[in-house]
Amino acid sequence: MEISKVHSIANSRGIKTDNLFKHEVIKAIQMEEGNFDCYATASNGECDQADCLWLGDCFEVATQMEAM
């Protein structure tokens, strides 16, 4: 998801996004929703949160972060 869309979602929920990276904004949104702030931690490609808005991005970012 484009960062502008992520910021838009955060702003609509009253979450301040100043000086935050994309993954930090997403984790803040997850927490505000009452969910685990697990974005980009599914490095094994498995997740039990099938309805998560971030699922597609999550796997991709987790894989990239693991390669670092």
mmCIF file of the N, C-alpha and C atoms, coordinates in Angstrom:
data_MODEL
# 
_entry.id   MODEL 
# 
loop_
_atom_site.group_PDB 
_atom_site.id 
_atom_site.type_symbol 
_atom_site.label_atom_id 
_atom_site.label_alt_id 
_atom_site.label_comp_id 
_atom_site.label_asym_id 
_atom_site.label_entity_id 
_atom_site.label_seq_id 
_atom_site.pdbx_PDB_ins_code 
_atom_site.Cartn_x 
_atom_site.Cartn_y 
_atom_site.Cartn_z 
_atom_site.occupancy 
_atom_site.B_iso_or_equiv 
_atom_site.pdbx_formal_charge 
_atom_site.auth_seq_id 
_atom_site.auth_comp_id 
_atom_site.auth_asym_id 
_atom_site.auth_atom_id 
_atom_site.pdbx_PDB_model_num 
ATOM 1   N N  . MET A 1 1  ? 0.838  -1.164  0.000  1.00 0.00 ? 1  MET A N  1 
ATOM 2   C CA . MET A 1 1  ? 0.000  0.000   0.000  1.00 0.00 ? 1  MET A CA 1 
ATOM 3   C C  . MET A 1 1  ? 0.895  1.243   0.000  1.00 0.00 ? 1  MET A C  1 
ATOM 4   N N  . GLU A 1 2  ? 0.498  2.223   -0.756 1.00 0.00 ? 2  GLU A N  1 
ATOM 5   C CA . GLU A 1 2  ? 1.270  3.465   -0.834 1.00 0.00 ? 2  GLU A CA 1 
ATOM 6   C C  . GLU A 1 2  ? 1.271  4.183   0.518  1.00 0.00 ? 2  GLU A C  1 
ATOM 7   N N  . ILE A 1 3  ? 2.381  4.821   0.827  1.00 0.00 ? 3  ILE A N  1 
ATOM 8   C CA . ILE A 1 3  ? 2.536  5.502   2.109  1.00 0.00 ? 3  ILE A CA 1 
ATOM 9   C C  . ILE A 1 3  ? 1.486  6.588   2.290  1.00 0.00 ? 3  ILE A C  1 
ATOM 10  N N  . SER A 1 4  ? 1.083  7.253   1.222  1.00 0.00 ? 4  SER A N  1 
ATOM 11  C CA . SER A 1 4  ? 0.066  8.297   1.341  1.00 0.00 ? 4  SER A CA 1 
ATOM 12  C C  . SER A 1 4  ? -1.259 7.715   1.831  1.00 0.00 ? 4  SER A C  1 
ATOM 13  N N  . LYS A 1 5  ? -1.604 6.522   1.380  1.00 0.00 ? 5  LYS A N  1 
ATOM 14  C CA . LYS A 1 5  ? -2.827 5.856   1.820  1.00 0.00 ? 5  LYS A CA 1 
ATOM 15  C C  . LYS A 1 5  ? -2.704 5.453   3.293  1.00 0.00 ? 5  LYS A C  1 
ATOM 16  N N  . VAL A 1 6  ? -1.536 4.969   3.688  1.00 0.00 ? 6  VAL A N  1 
ATOM 17  C CA . VAL A 1 6  ? -1.294 4.586   5.076  1.00 0.00 ? 6  VAL A CA 1 
ATOM 18  C C  . VAL A 1 6  ? -1.456 5.810   5.976  1.00 0.00 ? 6  VAL A C  1 
ATOM 19  N N  . HIS A 1 7  ? -0.868 6.933   5.577  1.00 0.00 ? 7  HIS A N  1 
ATOM 20  C CA . HIS A 1 7  ? -0.987 8.165   6.357  1.00 0.00 ? 7  HIS A CA 1 
ATOM 21  C C  . HIS A 1 7  ? -2.437 8.631   6.418  1.00 0.00 ? 7  HIS A C  1 
ATOM 22  N N  . SER A 1 8  ? -3.154 8.498   5.327  1.00 0.00 ? 8  SER A N  1 
ATOM 23  C CA . SER A 1 8  ? -4.562 8.891   5.289  1.00 0.00 ? 8  SER A CA 1 
ATOM 24  C C  . SER A 1 8  ? -5.385 8.068   6.287  1.00 0.00 ? 8  SER A C  1 
ATOM 25  N N  . ILE A 1 9  ? -5.150 6.765   6.315  1.00 0.00 ? 9  ILE A N  1 
ATOM 26  C CA . ILE A 1 9  ? -5.852 5.884   7.263  1.00 0.00 ? 9  ILE A CA 1 
ATOM 27  C C  . ILE A 1 9  ? -5.509 6.297   8.692  1.00 0.00 ? 9  ILE A C  1 
ATOM 28  N N  . ALA A 1 10 ? -4.233 6.519   8.950  1.00 0.00 ? 10 ALA A N  1 
ATOM 29  C CA . ALA A 1 10 ? -3.801 6.905   10.298 1.00 0.00 ? 10 ALA A CA 1 
ATOM 30  C C  . ALA A 1 10 ? -4.432 8.232   10.708 1.00 0.00 ? 10 ALA A C  1 
ATOM 31  N N  . ASN A 1 11 ? -4.383 9.198   9.819  1.00 0.00 ? 11 ASN A N  1 
ATOM 32  C CA . ASN A 1 11 ? -4.935 10.512  10.135 1.00 0.00 ? 11 ASN A CA 1 
ATOM 33  C C  . ASN A 1 11 ? -6.435 10.448  10.396 1.00 0.00 ? 11 ASN A C  1 
ATOM 34  N N  . SER A 1 12 ? -7.143 9.605   9.653  1.00 0.00 ? 12 SER A N  1 
ATOM 35  C CA . SER A 1 12 ? -8.584 9.476   9.848  1.00 0.00 ? 12 SER A CA 1 
ATOM 36  C C  . SER A 1 12 ? -8.912 8.866   11.208 1.00 0.00 ? 12 SER A C  1 
ATOM 37  N N  . ARG A 1 13 ? -7.936 8.208   11.816 1.00 0.00 ? 13 ARG A N  1 
ATOM 38  C CA . ARG A 1 13 ? -8.122 7.589   13.131 1.00 0.00 ? 13 ARG A CA 1 
ATOM 39  C C  . ARG A 1 13 ? -7.486 8.404   14.244 1.00 0.00 ? 13 ARG A C  1 
ATOM 40  N N  . GLY A 1 14 ? -6.996 9.593   13.882 1.00 0.00 ? 14 GLY A N  1 
ATOM 41  C CA . GLY A 1 14 ? -6.413 10.476  14.885 1.00 0.00 ? 14 GLY A CA 1 
ATOM 42  C C  . GLY A 1 14 ? -5.013 10.107  15.314 1.00 0.00 ? 14 GLY A C  1 
ATOM 43  N N  . ILE A 1 15 ? -4.317 9.334   14.504 1.00 0.00 ? 15 ILE A N  1 
ATOM 44  C CA . ILE A 1 15 ? -2.957 8.898   14.836 1.00 0.00 ? 15 ILE A CA 1 
ATOM 45  C C  . ILE A 1 15 ? -1.966 9.869   14.217 1.00 0.00 ? 15 ILE A C  1 
ATOM 46  N N  . LYS A 1 16 ? -1.086 10.403  15.034 1.00 0.00 ? 16 LYS A N  1 
ATOM 47  C CA . LYS A 1 16 ? -0.042 11.311  14.551 1.00 0.00 ? 16 LYS A CA 1 
ATOM 48  C C  . LYS A 1 16 ? 1.023  10.499  13.811 1.00 0.00 ? 16 LYS A C  1 
ATOM 49  N N  . THR A 1 17 ? 1.398  10.963  12.640 1.00 0.00 ? 17 THR A N  1 
ATOM 50  C CA . THR A 1 17 ? 2.349  10.205  11.824 1.00 0.00 ? 17 THR A CA 1 
ATOM 51  C C  . THR A 1 17 ? 3.671  10.936  11.600 1.00 0.00 ? 17 THR A C  1 
ATOM 52  N N  . ASP A 1 18 ? 3.842  12.085  12.252 1.00 0.00 ? 18 ASP A N  1 
ATOM 53  C CA . ASP A 1 18 ? 5.065  12.862  12.075 1.00 0.00 ? 18 ASP A CA 1 
ATOM 54  C C  . ASP A 1 18 ? 6.290  12.042  12.448 1.00 0.00 ? 18 ASP A C  1 
ATOM 55  N N  . ASN A 1 19 ? 7.268  12.061  11.571 1.00 0.00 ? 19 ASN A N  1 
ATOM 56  C CA . ASN A 1 19 ? 8.566  11.418  11.800 1.00 0.00 ? 19 ASN A CA 1 
ATOM 57  C C  . ASN A 1 19 ? 8.491  9.908   12.011 1.00 0.00 ? 19 ASN A C  1 
ATOM 58  N N  . LEU A 1 20 ? 7.445  9.261   11.510 1.00 0.00 ? 20 LEU A N  1 
ATOM 59  C CA . LEU A 1 20 ? 7.340  7.811   11.624 1.00 0.00 ? 20 LEU A CA 1 
ATOM 60  C C  . LEU A 1 20 ? 7.565  7.161   10.270 1.00 0.00 ? 20 LEU A C  1 
ATOM 61  N N  . PHE A 1 21 ? 8.222  6.026   10.283 1.00 0.00 ? 21 PHE A N  1 
ATOM 62  C CA . PHE A 1 21 ? 8.371  5.228   9.076  1.00 0.00 ? 21 PHE A CA 1 
ATOM 63  C C  . PHE A 1 21 ? 7.066  4.491   8.804  1.00 0.00 ? 21 PHE A C  1 
ATOM 64  N N  . LYS A 1 22 ? 6.914  4.020   7.577  1.00 0.00 ? 22 LYS A N  1 
ATOM 65  C CA . LYS A 1 22 ? 5.679  3.339   7.173  1.00 0.00 ? 22 LYS A CA 1 
ATOM 66  C C  . LYS A 1 22 ? 5.330  2.199   8.127  1.00 0.00 ? 22 LYS A C  1 
ATOM 67  N N  . HIS A 1 23 ? 6.308  1.364   8.453  1.00 0.00 ? 23 HIS A N  1 
ATOM 68  C CA . HIS A 1 23 ? 6.000  0.222   9.317  1.00 0.00 ? 23 HIS A CA 1 
ATOM 69  C C  . HIS A 1 23 ? 5.574  0.671   10.712 1.00 0.00 ? 23 HIS A C  1 
ATOM 70  N N  . GLU A 1 24 ? 6.084  1.800   11.184 1.00 0.00 ? 24 GLU A N  1 
ATOM 71  C CA . GLU A 1 24 ? 5.692  2.318   12.488 1.00 0.00 ? 24 GLU A CA 1 
ATOM 72  C C  . GLU A 1 24 ? 4.259  2.848   12.463 1.00 0.00 ? 24 GLU A C  1 
ATOM 73  N N  . VAL A 1 25 ? 3.886  3.491   11.365 1.00 0.00 ? 25 VAL A N  1 
ATOM 74  C CA . VAL A 1 25 ? 2.520  3.999   11.219 1.00 0.00 ? 25 VAL A CA 1 
ATOM 75  C C  . VAL A 1 25 ? 1.540  2.830   11.190 1.00 0.00 ? 25 VAL A C  1 
ATOM 76  N N  . ILE A 1 26 ? 1.879  1.808   10.434 1.00 0.00 ? 26 ILE A N  1 
ATOM 77  C CA . ILE A 1 26 ? 1.003  0.637   10.333 1.00 0.00 ? 26 ILE A CA 1 
ATOM 78  C C  . ILE A 1 26 ? 0.851  -0.031  11.698 1.00 0.00 ? 26 ILE A C  1 
ATOM 79  N N  . LYS A 1 27 ? 1.941  -0.172  12.431 1.00 0.00 ? 27 LYS A N  1 
ATOM 80  C CA . LYS A 1 27 ? 1.857  -0.774  13.764 1.00 0.00 ? 27 LYS A CA 1 
ATOM 81  C C  . LYS A 1 27 ? 1.001  0.080   14.700 1.00 0.00 ? 27 LYS A C  1 
ATOM 82  N N  . ALA A 1 28 ? 1.085  1.403   14.572 1.00 0.00 ? 28 ALA A N  1 
ATOM 83  C CA . ALA A 1 28 ? 0.246  2.285   15.385 1.00 0.00 ? 28 ALA A CA 1 
ATOM 84  C C  . ALA A 1 28 ? -1.225 2.093   15.037 1.00 0.00 ? 28 ALA A C  1 
ATOM 85  N N  . ILE A 1 29 ? -1.527 1.934   13.759 1.00 0.00 ? 29 ILE A N  1 
ATOM 86  C CA . ILE A 1 29 ? -2.903 1.678   13.326 1.00 0.00 ? 29 ILE A CA 1 
ATOM 87  C C  . ILE A 1 29 ? -3.378 0.345   13.888 1.00 0.00 ? 29 ILE A C  1 
ATOM 88  N N  . GLN A 1 30 ? -2.540 -0.678  13.806 1.00 0.00 ? 30 GLN A N  1 
ATOM 89  C CA . GLN A 1 30 ? -2.911 -1.989  14.335 1.00 0.00 ? 30 GLN A CA 1 
ATOM 90  C C  . GLN A 1 30 ? -3.250 -1.902  15.822 1.00 0.00 ? 30 GLN A C  1 
ATOM 91  N N  . MET A 1 31 ? -2.438 -1.189  16.574 1.00 0.00 ? 31 MET A N  1 
ATOM 92  C CA . MET A 1 31 ? -2.676 -1.050  18.014 1.00 0.00 ? 31 MET A CA 1 
ATOM 93  C C  . MET A 1 31 ? -3.975 -0.284  18.272 1.00 0.00 ? 31 MET A C  1 
ATOM 94  N N  . GLU A 1 32 ? -4.211 0.771   17.503 1.00 0.00 ? 32 GLU A N  1 
ATOM 95  C CA . GLU A 1 32 ? -5.432 1.560   17.674 1.00 0.00 ? 32 GLU A CA 1 
ATOM 96  C C  . GLU A 1 32 ? -6.667 0.709   17.395 1.00 0.00 ? 32 GLU A C  1 
ATOM 97  N N  . GLU A 1 33 ? -6.538 -0.245  16.489 1.00 0.00 ? 33 GLU A N  1 
ATOM 98  C CA . GLU A 1 33 ? -7.639 -1.149  16.155 1.00 0.00 ? 33 GLU A CA 1 
ATOM 99  C C  . GLU A 1 33 ? -7.843 -2.231  17.212 1.00 0.00 ? 33 GLU A C  1 
ATOM 100 N N  . GLY A 1 34 ? -6.899 -2.332  18.156 1.00 0.00 ? 34 GLY A N  1 
ATOM 101 C CA . GLY A 1 34 ? -6.986 -3.364  19.182 1.00 0.00 ? 34 GLY A CA 1 
ATOM 102 C C  . GLY A 1 34 ? -6.355 -4.673  18.756 1.00 0.00 ? 34 GLY A C  1 
ATOM 103 N N  . ASN A 1 35 ? -5.537 -4.612  17.720 1.00 0.00 ? 35 ASN A N  1 
ATOM 104 C CA . ASN A 1 35 ? -4.857 -5.803  17.208 1.00 0.00 ? 35 ASN A CA 1 
ATOM 105 C C  . ASN A 1 35 ? -3.403 -5.827  17.670 1.00 0.00 ? 35 ASN A C  1 
ATOM 106 N N  . PHE A 1 36 ? -2.742 -6.925  17.424 1.00 0.00 ? 36 PHE A N  1 
ATOM 107 C CA . PHE A 1 36 ? -1.312 -7.018  17.683 1.00 0.00 ? 36 PHE A CA 1 
ATOM 108 C C  . PHE A 1 36 ? -0.580 -6.118  16.700 1.00 0.00 ? 36 PHE A C  1 
ATOM 109 N N  . ASP A 1 37 ? 0.499  -5.503  17.139 1.00 0.00 ? 37 ASP A N  1 
ATOM 110 C CA . ASP A 1 37 ? 1.313  -4.686  16.234 1.00 0.00 ? 37 ASP A CA 1 
ATOM 111 C C  . ASP A 1 37 ? 2.397  -5.580  15.624 1.00 0.00 ? 37 ASP A C  1 
ATOM 112 N N  . CYS A 1 38 ? 1.947  -6.469  14.756 1.00 0.00 ? 38 CYS A N  1 
ATOM 113 C CA . CYS A 1 38 ? 2.810  -7.522  14.228 1.00 0.00 ? 38 CYS A CA 1 
ATOM 114 C C  . CYS A 1 38 ? 3.285  -7.280  12.797 1.00 0.00 ? 38 CYS A C  1 
ATOM 115 N N  . TYR A 1 39 ? 2.997  -6.126  12.226 1.00 0.00 ? 39 TYR A N  1 
ATOM 116 C CA . TYR A 1 39 ? 3.367  -5.856  10.840 1.00 0.00 ? 39 TYR A CA 1 
ATOM 117 C C  . TYR A 1 39 ? 4.843  -6.154  10.591 1.00 0.00 ? 39 TYR A C  1 
ATOM 118 N N  . ALA A 1 40 ? 5.104  -6.873  9.524  1.00 0.00 ? 40 ALA A N  1 
ATOM 119 C CA . ALA A 1 40 ? 6.454  -7.212  9.044  1.00 0.00 ? 40 ALA A CA 1 
ATOM 120 C C  . ALA A 1 40 ? 7.190  -8.190  9.948  1.00 0.00 ? 40 ALA A C  1 
ATOM 121 N N  . THR A 1 41 ? 6.467  -8.970  10.735 1.00 0.00 ? 41 THR A N  1 
ATOM 122 C CA . THR A 1 41 ? 7.115  -9.959  11.593 1.00 0.00 ? 41 THR A CA 1 
ATOM 123 C C  . THR A 1 41 ? 6.875  -11.390 11.128 1.00 0.00 ? 41 THR A C  1 
ATOM 124 N N  . ALA A 1 42 ? 6.075  -11.571 10.087 1.00 0.00 ? 42 ALA A N  1 
ATOM 125 C CA . ALA A 1 42 ? 5.747  -12.915 9.599  1.00 0.00 ? 42 ALA A CA 1 
ATOM 126 C C  . ALA A 1 42 ? 6.801  -13.390 8.606  1.00 0.00 ? 42 ALA A C  1 
ATOM 127 N N  . SER A 1 43 ? 8.021  -13.512 9.074  1.00 0.00 ? 43 SER A N  1 
ATOM 128 C CA . SER A 1 43 ? 9.119  -13.864 8.173  1.00 0.00 ? 43 SER A CA 1 
ATOM 129 C C  . SER A 1 43 ? 9.007  -15.280 7.619  1.00 0.00 ? 43 SER A C  1 
ATOM 130 N N  . ASN A 1 44 ? 8.251  -16.130 8.294  1.00 0.00 ? 44 ASN A N  1 
ATOM 131 C CA . ASN A 1 44 ? 8.081  -17.495 7.805  1.00 0.00 ? 44 ASN A CA 1 
ATOM 132 C C  . ASN A 1 44 ? 6.944  -17.607 6.791  1.00 0.00 ? 44 ASN A C  1 
ATOM 133 N N  . GLY A 1 45 ? 6.303  -16.485 6.474  1.00 0.00 ? 45 GLY A N  1 
ATOM 134 C CA . GLY A 1 45 ? 5.231  -16.483 5.482  1.00 0.00 ? 45 GLY A CA 1 
ATOM 135 C C  . GLY A 1 45 ? 3.913  -17.026 5.990  1.00 0.00 ? 45 GLY A C  1 
ATOM 136 N N  . GLU A 1 46 ? 3.761  -17.097 7.303  1.00 0.00 ? 46 GLU A N  1 
ATOM 137 C CA . GLU A 1 46 ? 2.524  -17.578 7.898  1.00 0.00 ? 46 GLU A CA 1 
ATOM 138 C C  . GLU A 1 46 ? 1.945  -16.509 8.810  1.00 0.00 ? 46 GLU A C  1 
ATOM 139 N N  . CYS A 1 47 ? 0.614  -16.416 8.782  1.00 0.00 ? 47 CYS A N  1 
ATOM 140 C CA . CYS A 1 47 ? -0.065 -15.447 9.635  1.00 0.00 ? 47 CYS A CA 1 
ATOM 141 C C  . CYS A 1 47 ? -1.491 -15.914 9.851  1.00 0.00 ? 47 CYS A C  1 
ATOM 142 N N  . ASP A 1 48 ? -1.975 -15.783 11.081 1.00 0.00 ? 48 ASP A N  1 
ATOM 143 C CA . ASP A 1 48 ? -3.341 -16.199 11.376 1.00 0.00 ? 48 ASP A CA 1 
ATOM 144 C C  . ASP A 1 48 ? -4.338 -15.043 11.300 1.00 0.00 ? 48 ASP A C  1 
ATOM 145 N N  . GLN A 1 49 ? -3.880 -13.889 10.845 1.00 0.00 ? 49 GLN A N  1 
ATOM 146 C CA . GLN A 1 49 ? -4.732 -12.713 10.720 1.00 0.00 ? 49 GLN A CA 1 
ATOM 147 C C  . GLN A 1 49 ? -5.164 -12.540 9.256  1.00 0.00 ? 49 GLN A C  1 
ATOM 148 N N  . ALA A 1 50 ? -5.972 -13.462 8.767  1.00 0.00 ? 50 ALA A N  1 
ATOM 149 C CA . ALA A 1 50 ? -6.341 -13.519 7.356  1.00 0.00 ? 50 ALA A CA 1 
ATOM 150 C C  . ALA A 1 50 ? -7.069 -12.277 6.853  1.00 0.00 ? 50 ALA A C  1 
ATOM 151 N N  . ASP A 1 51 ? -7.758 -11.556 7.723  1.00 0.00 ? 51 ASP A N  1 
ATOM 152 C CA . ASP A 1 51 ? -8.500 -10.369 7.310  1.00 0.00 ? 51 ASP A CA 1 
ATOM 153 C C  . ASP A 1 51 ? -7.704 -9.077  7.446  1.00 0.00 ? 51 ASP A C  1 
ATOM 154 N N  . CYS A 1 52 ? -6.440 -9.186  7.742  1.00 0.00 ? 52 CYS A N  1 
ATOM 155 C CA . CYS A 1 52 ? -5.600 -8.007  7.957  1.00 0.00 ? 52 CYS A CA 1 
ATOM 156 C C  . CYS A 1 52 ? -5.419 -7.220  6.665  1.00 0.00 ? 52 CYS A C  1 
ATOM 157 N N  . LEU A 1 53 ? -5.608 -5.915  6.775  1.00 0.00 ? 53 LEU A N  1 
ATOM 158 C CA . LEU A 1 53 ? -5.454 -5.016  5.636  1.00 0.00 ? 53 LEU A CA 1 
ATOM 159 C C  . LEU A 1 53 ? -4.023 -5.003  5.104  1.00 0.00 ? 53 LEU A C  1 
ATOM 160 N N  . TRP A 1 54 ? -3.068 -5.307  5.946  1.00 0.00 ? 54 TRP A N  1 
ATOM 161 C CA . TRP A 1 54 ? -1.647 -5.173  5.611  1.00 0.00 ? 54 TRP A CA 1 
ATOM 162 C C  . TRP A 1 54 ? -0.995 -6.485  5.186  1.00 0.00 ? 54 TRP A C  1 
ATOM 163 N N  . LEU A 1 55 ? -1.746 -7.564  5.105  1.00 0.00 ? 55 LEU A N  1 
ATOM 164 C CA . LEU A 1 55 ? -1.181 -8.901  4.912  1.00 0.00 ? 55 LEU A CA 1 
ATOM 165 C C  . LEU A 1 55 ? -0.214 -9.005  3.733  1.00 0.00 ? 55 LEU A C  1 
ATOM 166 N N  . GLY A 1 56 ? -0.606 -8.520  2.572  1.00 0.00 ? 56 GLY A N  1 
ATOM 167 C CA . GLY A 1 56 ? 0.265  -8.611  1.395  1.00 0.00 ? 56 GLY A CA 1 
ATOM 168 C C  . GLY A 1 56 ? 1.579  -7.887  1.584  1.00 0.00 ? 56 GLY A C  1 
ATOM 169 N N  . ASP A 1 57 ? 1.505  -6.642  2.050  1.00 0.00 ? 57 ASP A N  1 
ATOM 170 C CA . ASP A 1 57 ? 2.713  -5.865  2.308  1.00 0.00 ? 57 ASP A CA 1 
ATOM 171 C C  . ASP A 1 57 ? 3.550  -6.500  3.410  1.00 0.00 ? 57 ASP A C  1 
ATOM 172 N N  . CYS A 1 58 ? 2.885  -7.038  4.405  1.00 0.00 ? 58 CYS A N  1 
ATOM 173 C CA . CYS A 1 58 ? 3.563  -7.593  5.573  1.00 0.00 ? 58 CYS A CA 1 
ATOM 174 C C  . CYS A 1 58 ? 4.577  -8.664  5.180  1.00 0.00 ? 58 CYS A C  1 
ATOM 175 N N  . PHE A 1 59 ? 4.128  -9.626  4.391  1.00 0.00 ? 59 PHE A N  1 
ATOM 176 C CA . PHE A 1 59 ? 5.022  -10.713 3.988  1.00 0.00 ? 59 PHE A CA 1 
ATOM 177 C C  . PHE A 1 59 ? 6.215  -10.185 3.187  1.00 0.00 ? 59 PHE A C  1 
ATOM 178 N N  . GLU A 1 60 ? 5.934  -9.270  2.293  1.00 0.00 ? 60 GLU A N  1 
ATOM 179 C CA . GLU A 1 60 ? 7.011  -8.717  1.452  1.00 0.00 ? 60 GLU A CA 1 
ATOM 180 C C  . GLU A 1 60 ? 8.046  -7.974  2.304  1.00 0.00 ? 60 GLU A C  1 
ATOM 181 N N  . VAL A 1 61 ? 7.594  -7.129  3.190  1.00 0.00 ? 61 VAL A N  1 
ATOM 182 C CA . VAL A 1 61 ? 8.510  -6.361  4.048  1.00 0.00 ? 61 VAL A CA 1 
ATOM 183 C C  . VAL A 1 61 ? 9.249  -7.273  5.014  1.00 0.00 ? 61 VAL A C  1 
ATOM 184 N N  . ALA A 1 62 ? 8.563  -8.246  5.576  1.00 0.00 ? 62 ALA A N  1 
ATOM 185 C CA . ALA A 1 62 ? 9.205  -9.185  6.507  1.00 0.00 ? 62 ALA A CA 1 
ATOM 186 C C  . ALA A 1 62 ? 10.349 -9.922  5.811  1.00 0.00 ? 62 ALA A C  1 
ATOM 187 N N  . THR A 1 63 ? 10.115 -10.332 4.583  1.00 0.00 ? 63 THR A N  1 
ATOM 188 C CA . THR A 1 63 ? 11.151 -11.031 3.815  1.00 0.00 ? 63 THR A CA 1 
ATOM 189 C C  . THR A 1 63 ? 12.333 -10.112 3.555  1.00 0.00 ? 63 THR A C  1 
ATOM 190 N N  . GLN A 1 64 ? 12.071 -8.861  3.197  1.00 0.00 ? 64 GLN A N  1 
ATOM 191 C CA . GLN A 1 64 ? 13.135 -7.883  2.945  1.00 0.00 ? 64 GLN A CA 1 
ATOM 192 C C  . GLN A 1 64 ? 13.936 -7.625  4.211  1.00 0.00 ? 64 GLN A C  1 
ATOM 193 N N  . MET A 1 65 ? 13.253 -7.485  5.330  1.00 0.00 ? 65 MET A N  1 
ATOM 194 C CA . MET A 1 65 ? 13.933 -7.197  6.589  1.00 0.00 ? 65 MET A CA 1 
ATOM 195 C C  . MET A 1 65 ? 14.786 -8.375  7.037  1.00 0.00 ? 65 MET A C  1 
ATOM 196 N N  . GLU A 1 66 ? 14.310 -9.583  6.779  1.00 0.00 ? 66 GLU A N  1 
ATOM 197 C CA . GLU A 1 66 ? 15.054 -10.782 7.148  1.00 0.00 ? 66 GLU A CA 1 
ATOM 198 C C  . GLU A 1 66 ? 16.363 -10.873 6.343  1.00 0.00 ? 66 GLU A C  1 
ATOM 199 N N  . ALA A 1 67 ? 16.328 -10.395 5.099  1.00 0.00 ? 67 ALA A N  1 
ATOM 200 C CA . ALA A 1 67 ? 17.494 -10.479 4.227  1.00 0.00 ? 67 ALA A CA 1 
ATOM 201 C C  . ALA A 1 67 ? 18.586 -9.485  4.616  1.00 0.00 ? 67 ALA A C  1 
ATOM 202 N N  . MET A 1 68 ? 18.245 -8.504  5.457  1.00 0.00 ? 68 MET A N  1 
ATOM 203 C CA . MET A 1 68 ? 19.228 -7.489  5.841  1.00 0.00 ? 68 MET A CA 1 
ATOM 204 C C  . MET A 1 68 ? 20.230 -7.995  6.816  1.00 0.00 ? 68 MET A C  1 
# 
